[in-house]
Amino acid sequence: MIKVLIVDDSALIRQLLTHILSQDPLIRVVGTASDPYVARDKIKELEPDVLTLDIEMPRMDGLEFLDRLMRLRPMPVIMISTLTEAGADVTLRALELGAVDYVTKPVGMVVETLERYAEEIIAKVKMAAQCRLRAGGGGRAVQRSVPKPASLEIRGAADRLILLGASTGGTEAIKEVLKPLPPAMPPIIIVQHMPPGFTASFARRLDSLCRLHVKEGEHGERPLPGHAYIAPGGRHMVLTKAGGQYMLSLNDDETMNLHRPAVDKLFMSALPYVGSNAIGVLLTGMGKDGARGLLALRQAGVHTVVQDEESCVVWGMPREAAQIGAADAILPLSGIADHLLSRLHARASA
């Protein structure tokens, strides 16, 4: 039985979440709180396994409370966010502080919308109860080596590609991979499961932190060295080729593995064009999206990497890939950037 405490200043949202979560026999809502001060006392009294936390609340906002919580009593937290640009920025900050995931507040009370929302929040609460708390407000800092200056020169970058997929925990994992990489990297094409609007904020945040130029991918855009491209939320991003050059293409096809954008959609699209000139990477995430595509890439000659269990927030997608033999290498998050550099140098020297 997963014990959940709901923290939200809206009585309607508290009632709605209680109703939704109580439908699942494995979840028990042990209490609700209208602000962080009440929540603090109820956490001590009720010892919940998972907390749902609103960002905008009186007396103390959700970010400040989350920061204190992760330093003093780390526990799985799912943020309840608004589907706005400001909400996206604050949600990304919450993930940096240690929240394991987020859901956006339902827009309207249409039955079909609420049913989808119920499925999402129930699945994420169950996932949160099993996840590893990553480095954040109260976690263990990730230690990694800094690439040597000699490893910053990469020949032939324009002819290579890195394809990367992630889901739950992926915003911080992708940042950990991209930050150490030099501007001379081949184009990096990324699918992270996120709703529309959130990916633009995510790309801007990464761009401010990385030496690579990070942006949302655009339809018909040519991937360039020194750039990383994030699939826009709500749209598939696939690889095509025109005039001998790689191109990005966006579409609104049906969801794949319940997702749009989907990692498998990107990986499968690359099969006609890539081989030993590419690297495929699958990071932390719930579900199995990307596993089948990564196997197909490996069988086509692509070098493939998955994040190991110990460093994943959720070892779902990488586990599925490892179990079907899709991984050439299974590595801790702290070693993936160095591995990419070493692999690119090995190919350049061959």
C-alpha positions as CSV (number, residue, x, y, z in Angstrom):
1,M,0.0,0.0,0.0
2,I,1.4,3.4,-1.1
3,K,0.7,6.2,1.4
4,V,0.2,9.6,-0.3
5,L,-0.1,13.0,1.2
6,I,-1.7,15.7,-1.0
7,V,-0.4,19.3,-0.5
8,D,-2.4,21.9,-2.4
9,D,-4.1,25.2,-1.4
10,S,-7.1,24.4,-3.7
11,A,-9.8,22.4,-1.9
12,L,-11.1,21.4,-5.3
13,I,-7.8,19.9,-6.4
14,R,-7.3,18.2,-3.0
15,Q,-10.7,16.6,-3.4
16,L,-10.1,15.7,-7.0
17,L,-6.7,14.1,-6.4
18,T,-8.0,12.2,-3.3
19,H,-10.9,10.8,-5.4
20,I,-8.6,9.8,-8.3
21,L,-5.9,8.2,-6.2
22,S,-8.4,6.4,-3.9
23,Q,-9.7,4.5,-6.9
24,D,-6.5,2.4,-7.0
25,P,-6.4,-0.4,-4.4
26,L,-2.6,-0.1,-4.0
27,I,-2.8,3.6,-3.1
28,R,-4.1,5.1,0.1
29,V,-4.4,8.9,0.6
30,V,-3.4,9.3,4.2
31,G,-4.1,13.0,4.4
32,T,-4.2,16.4,2.7
33,A,-2.7,19.8,3.6
34,S,-3.6,23.3,2.4
35,D,-0.1,24.8,2.9
36,P,3.5,23.6,3.6
37,Y,3.3,24.4,7.3
38,V,0.4,22.0,7.7
39,A,2.2,19.5,5.4
40,R,5.3,19.6,7.6
41,D,3.3,18.4,10.6
42,K,1.4,15.8,8.7
43,I,4.6,14.4,7.2
44,K,5.9,13.7,10.7
45,E,2.6,12.3,11.8
46,L,1.6,10.2,8.8
47,E,4.9,9.2,7.3
48,P,3.7,9.2,3.7
49,D,5.6,7.3,0.9
50,V,4.8,9.9,-1.8
51,L,4.0,13.6,-1.7
52,T,2.0,15.5,-4.4
53,L,3.0,19.2,-4.1
54,D,1.4,22.3,-5.7
55,I,3.9,24.9,-6.7
56,E,1.8,28.1,-6.0
57,M,0.7,28.2,-2.4
58,P,0.3,30.8,0.4
59,R,2.7,31.3,3.3
60,M,5.5,29.4,1.6
61,D,5.7,28.5,-2.1
62,G,6.2,24.9,-3.3
63,L,9.8,25.4,-4.4
64,E,10.9,26.7,-1.1
65,F,9.2,23.9,0.7
66,L,10.6,21.3,-1.7
67,D,14.1,22.7,-1.1
68,R,13.8,22.4,2.6
69,L,12.1,19.0,2.4
70,M,14.9,17.5,0.2
71,R,17.6,18.7,2.5
72,L,15.9,17.6,5.8
73,R,13.7,14.6,4.9
74,P,14.2,13.5,1.3
75,M,11.2,11.7,-0.1
76,P,9.5,11.1,-3.5
77,V,7.7,14.3,-4.6
78,I,5.4,14.8,-7.6
79,M,4.9,18.4,-8.5
80,I,1.4,19.6,-9.6
81,S,2.2,22.2,-12.3
82,T,0.3,24.6,-14.5
83,L,0.5,24.1,-18.2
84,T,2.1,27.5,-18.9
85,E,5.5,28.8,-19.8
86,A,6.0,30.1,-16.3
87,G,4.8,26.8,-14.9
88,A,7.3,25.0,-17.1
89,D,10.2,27.1,-15.8
90,V,9.3,26.6,-12.2
91,T,8.7,22.8,-12.7
92,L,12.1,22.4,-14.2
93,R,13.6,24.1,-11.2
94,A,11.6,21.7,-9.0
95,L,13.1,18.8,-10.8
96,E,16.6,20.2,-10.2
97,L,15.8,20.4,-6.5
98,G,14.9,16.8,-6.3
99,A,11.2,16.3,-7.4
100,V,11.0,13.0,-9.2
101,D,8.2,13.9,-11.7
102,Y,5.3,16.3,-12.3
103,V,1.8,16.3,-13.7
104,T,0.0,19.4,-15.1
105,K,-3.3,20.5,-13.6
106,P,-6.3,19.3,-15.6
107,V,-7.8,21.9,-17.9
108,G,-11.6,21.8,-17.6
109,M,-13.6,18.9,-16.1
110,V,-14.4,16.9,-19.3
111,V,-14.8,13.3,-18.4
112,E,-12.4,12.0,-21.1
113,T,-9.7,14.5,-20.0
114,L,-10.1,13.6,-16.3
115,E,-9.8,9.8,-17.2
116,R,-6.5,10.4,-18.9
117,Y,-5.3,12.6,-16.1
118,A,-6.3,9.9,-13.6
119,E,-4.3,7.2,-15.4
120,E,-1.3,9.5,-15.5
121,I,-1.3,10.6,-11.8
122,I,-1.9,7.0,-10.6
123,A,1.0,5.6,-12.7
124,K,3.3,8.3,-11.6
125,V,2.5,7.9,-7.9
126,K,3.2,4.2,-8.2
127,M,6.5,4.9,-10.0
128,A,7.5,7.5,-7.5
129,A,7.1,5.1,-4.6
130,Q,9.7,2.9,-6.2
131,C,12.1,5.4,-7.6
132,R,15.6,6.4,-6.4
133,L,16.0,9.9,-5.1
134,R,18.6,11.5,-7.3
135,A,21.1,14.2,-6.4
136,G,19.2,17.4,-5.5
137,G,18.4,19.1,-2.3
138,G,19.3,16.1,-0.2
139,G,20.8,13.6,-2.5
140,R,24.3,12.4,-3.2
141,A,26.1,14.7,-5.6
142,V,27.1,13.1,-8.9
143,Q,30.9,13.0,-9.3
144,R,32.4,12.8,-12.7
145,S,35.8,13.4,-14.3
146,V,36.3,16.5,-16.5
147,P,37.3,15.7,-20.1
148,K,41.0,16.5,-20.8
149,P,41.7,19.4,-23.2
150,A,42.9,16.9,-25.8
151,S,39.5,15.3,-25.9
152,L,37.8,18.5,-27.0
153,E,38.8,18.1,-30.7
154,I,36.6,15.8,-32.7
155,R,37.2,15.3,-36.4
156,G,34.4,14.5,-38.8
157,A,31.6,15.7,-36.4
158,A,29.4,16.8,-39.3
159,D,29.1,13.3,-40.6
160,R,28.0,11.7,-37.3
161,L,25.0,11.8,-35.0
162,I,24.1,11.1,-31.4
163,L,20.5,10.0,-30.8
164,L,19.3,10.2,-27.2
165,G,16.0,9.3,-25.5
166,A,14.8,9.8,-21.9
167,S,11.7,10.1,-19.7
168,T,11.2,10.2,-16.0
169,G,14.3,11.8,-14.4
170,G,15.5,12.6,-17.9
171,T,15.7,16.4,-17.6
172,E,18.5,16.2,-15.0
173,A,20.1,13.2,-16.7
174,I,20.3,14.9,-20.1
175,K,21.8,18.0,-18.4
176,E,24.4,15.8,-16.8
177,V,25.3,14.3,-20.1
178,L,25.4,17.5,-22.1
179,K,27.1,20.0,-19.7
180,P,30.7,18.6,-20.1
181,L,30.5,18.1,-23.8
182,P,32.6,20.5,-26.1
183,P,31.1,22.6,-28.9
184,A,32.8,20.3,-31.5
185,M,30.3,17.5,-30.8
186,P,28.3,16.0,-33.6
187,P,24.6,16.9,-33.7
188,I,22.7,15.5,-30.8
189,I,19.0,14.7,-31.4
190,I,17.0,14.3,-28.2
191,V,13.5,13.0,-27.3
192,Q,12.4,13.7,-23.7
193,H,8.8,12.9,-22.8
194,M,7.3,16.4,-22.0
195,P,4.1,18.2,-22.8
196,P,3.9,21.2,-25.3
197,G,5.4,24.3,-23.9
198,F,7.7,22.6,-21.4
199,T,10.3,21.6,-24.0
200,A,10.9,25.2,-25.0
201,S,11.7,26.1,-21.4
202,F,13.8,22.9,-21.1
203,A,15.9,23.8,-24.2
204,R,16.5,27.4,-23.0
205,R,17.6,26.2,-19.6
206,L,20.1,23.7,-21.1
207,D,21.3,26.3,-23.6
208,S,22.2,28.6,-20.7
209,L,24.2,25.8,-19.0
210,C,26.0,24.0,-21.8
211,R,28.7,24.9,-24.3
212,L,26.6,23.3,-27.0
213,H,23.8,25.3,-28.5
214,V,20.5,23.7,-27.3
215,K,17.2,24.4,-29.0
216,E,13.8,22.9,-29.9
217,G,14.0,21.1,-33.2
218,E,12.2,22.7,-36.2
219,H,10.6,21.1,-39.2
220,G,13.0,20.9,-42.1
221,E,16.0,22.0,-40.0
222,R,19.4,20.6,-40.8
223,P,21.2,19.3,-37.6
224,L,24.6,21.0,-37.2
225,P,27.7,20.1,-35.2
226,G,27.8,21.8,-31.8
227,H,24.0,21.7,-31.5
228,A,21.5,19.6,-29.5
229,Y,17.9,19.5,-30.7
230,I,15.0,18.8,-28.3
231,A,11.8,17.3,-29.8
232,P,8.9,19.7,-29.2
233,G,6.4,18.5,-26.7
234,G,3.3,16.9,-28.3
235,R,5.1,16.3,-31.7
236,H,7.2,13.4,-33.0
237,M,10.6,14.4,-34.3
238,V,12.2,12.1,-36.8
239,L,15.3,12.0,-39.0
240,T,15.2,12.2,-42.8
241,K,17.8,12.8,-45.4
242,A,17.7,15.2,-48.4
243,G,20.5,16.1,-50.8
244,G,22.9,13.9,-48.8
245,Q,22.2,15.9,-45.6
246,Y,20.4,14.9,-42.5
247,M,17.1,16.8,-41.8
248,L,14.7,17.0,-38.9
249,S,11.0,16.4,-39.6
250,L,8.1,17.0,-37.2
251,N,4.8,15.3,-37.4
252,D,1.5,14.7,-35.5
253,D,1.3,10.9,-36.1
254,E,-0.5,8.7,-33.6
255,T,1.3,8.2,-30.3
256,M,3.8,5.4,-30.0
257,N,4.2,3.6,-26.7
258,L,1.6,6.1,-25.4
259,H,4.0,9.0,-26.2
260,R,4.3,11.8,-28.6
261,P,7.2,12.6,-29.0
262,A,8.3,9.0,-28.8
263,V,11.9,7.8,-28.5
264,D,11.2,4.7,-30.7
265,K,9.8,7.0,-33.4
266,L,13.1,8.9,-33.6
267,F,15.3,5.7,-33.4
268,M,13.3,3.8,-36.0
269,S,13.4,6.8,-38.4
270,A,17.2,6.9,-38.3
271,L,17.6,3.3,-39.4
272,P,17.9,3.9,-43.2
273,Y,20.6,6.6,-42.7
274,V,22.9,5.6,-39.8
275,G,25.3,2.8,-38.9
276,S,28.7,3.0,-37.3
277,N,28.6,6.8,-37.8
278,A,26.0,7.1,-35.0
279,I,25.7,6.5,-31.2
280,G,22.3,5.7,-29.6
281,V,21.7,6.5,-25.9
282,L,18.8,5.6,-23.6
283,L,18.6,7.2,-20.2
284,T,16.3,7.0,-17.2
285,G,12.6,6.6,-17.7
286,M,9.4,4.8,-16.9
287,G,8.0,2.3,-19.5
288,K,9.7,0.7,-22.5
289,D,9.8,3.5,-25.1
290,G,13.1,3.4,-27.0
291,A,14.1,-0.2,-26.2
292,R,12.9,-1.7,-29.4
293,G,14.4,1.1,-31.5
294,L,17.7,0.9,-29.7
295,L,17.9,-2.8,-30.5
296,A,17.2,-2.0,-34.2
297,L,19.9,0.6,-34.1
298,R,22.5,-1.8,-32.6
299,Q,21.6,-4.4,-35.2
300,A,22.3,-1.7,-37.9
301,G,25.8,-1.1,-36.6
302,V,25.1,1.8,-34.2
303,H,27.0,1.8,-30.9
304,T,24.4,1.8,-28.2
305,V,24.6,3.0,-24.5
306,V,22.1,2.7,-21.7
307,Q,22.2,4.2,-18.2
308,D,22.7,1.7,-15.4
309,E,20.2,0.9,-12.7
310,E,22.1,2.5,-9.8
311,S,22.1,6.0,-11.4
312,C,18.6,6.0,-12.8
313,V,15.7,7.6,-11.2
314,V,13.6,4.9,-12.8
315,W,15.3,1.9,-14.4
316,G,12.4,1.2,-16.8
317,M,13.4,2.1,-20.4
318,P,17.1,1.2,-19.9
319,R,16.2,-2.1,-18.3
320,E,13.9,-3.0,-21.1
321,A,16.7,-2.2,-23.6
322,A,19.3,-4.2,-21.6
323,Q,17.0,-7.2,-21.3
324,I,16.5,-7.6,-25.0
325,G,20.2,-7.1,-25.8
326,A,20.0,-3.6,-27.2
327,A,23.0,-2.2,-25.3
328,D,26.7,-2.3,-26.2
329,A,27.5,-0.6,-22.9
330,I,25.6,-0.1,-19.6
331,L,27.1,2.9,-17.8
332,P,26.5,5.1,-14.8
333,L,25.2,8.5,-15.7
334,S,28.5,10.1,-14.5
335,G,30.4,8.1,-17.2
336,I,28.3,8.6,-20.3
337,A,29.7,12.0,-21.4
338,D,33.3,10.6,-21.2
339,H,32.2,7.4,-23.0
340,L,30.8,9.5,-25.9
341,L,34.0,11.4,-26.2
342,S,36.1,8.3,-26.1
343,R,34.0,6.6,-28.7
344,L,34.1,9.6,-31.0
345,H,37.9,9.8,-30.7
346,A,38.3,6.1,-31.4
347,R,36.3,6.4,-34.6
348,A,38.2,9.6,-35.6
349,S,41.5,7.8,-35.2
350,A,40.5,4.6,-37.0
